[in-house]
Amino acid sequence: MAKTKEVANLVEMTIPDLQLQLRDCEEKLVRIKFSNSISPVKNPLEIRSLRRQRARILTYVRQKQLGQPAAEAPRPAAPKKLEKVPAKAPVKAPAKAKKSNKDKK
């Protein structure tokens, strides 16, 4: 439920507010990554959540720039299924002629 409130807050924000939020999120991410490189952080999943939060903010900024409503976010089209082509019957090689004992002489 916390995510839905968070997303609702992002939808209502203006572009300058979102950019400010983005800057804060990026600063936190850099600090946590730096501290993680020195010594492991207590909660490594925080890095993942900050990356995702940053992506969410960037998505809403771009949607607002394009003038798209948040509910109608563009989604990638599903890949088309290829038709199955029936397999061809295997071609048989011509039978070799058997050599008889007469040919060996």
N, C-alpha and C positions, 0 to 999 in steps of 0.2 A: 504494500500500500504506500510505502514511502516513495517508491519510484514513480507512481502515478501522480503524487503531489508534486514531486520534483519536476516531472515532465510538464505538468500543468503550469507550474511557475515559469518554466522556460518558454512555453508557448505565449504567455502573456507579456513577456519582457520585450523591450524595444531592442533594436540592433545595437546601439551604444551600450546598453546594459548587458547584452549578451557578450559583446566584445570584452567588457570589463570582467565579466564572469570567466570568460575564456582565458584571459591573461592570468587571473588568480589560479585557475586550474592548472595552467601550464607551469606556473611558478612552483606550485605544490608538487607537481610531477617531477620537475627537475630536481627539487630538493630531496624528494624521497629516493629517486634513482641514484643520486649522488651518495646519500647516506647508505643506501643498499650496497653500493660498490665498495664502501669502506668496511662496513659490517652489516650482516643481515638484519633487515628490519623485522619487527615483531609480526607484522601482518603483511606478507607479500601480496595478498590479494588486493590491497589498497592501490597498488600500482595499476592493476588491471581495471579497477573501478574508475580510477582517474582518467585512464586512457579512453574508456568508454564514455565517461562524462564529457570529455573534451570532444569526442566525435559527435555526441548528441548536440552539443552547443554549436559546433560547426555546421551540422545539418540544419538546425533551426535558423542560423544566420543566413545560410544560403537560400533556404525556403523563403525567408522574408525578403531577401534581395530580389528573388524572382517573382515575388508576389503570389506565391502558392499558399493555399491554406494548409495548416499543419496536418489536418486529417487526411488530406489527399497527397501524401508524400509519394513521389514516384518510386515505383518498385521495379526491379529488373524483371523482364519477361521470363517466363519459364521456358527452358529449352524445349524445342520441338522434338517429338518422338519420331524417329526414323522408321519408315516402312520396312518391314522385313521382306527381302527379296528371296523368292524360293531358290533353294540350292539346285544347281545343275546336277544331272546324273553324271557320275564319274565315267570318263571315257576309258574304254578297255583297250589295252595295247593289242596289236595283232599277234596271234599265236605264232610261236616259232615253229618252223618245220622241223620235224624230228629227223635226225640223221639215221639212216639205216646202216647195217653192217656192210652193205655193198659199197657205200660211199667211202668208207674208211680205207679200202684197199687201194 
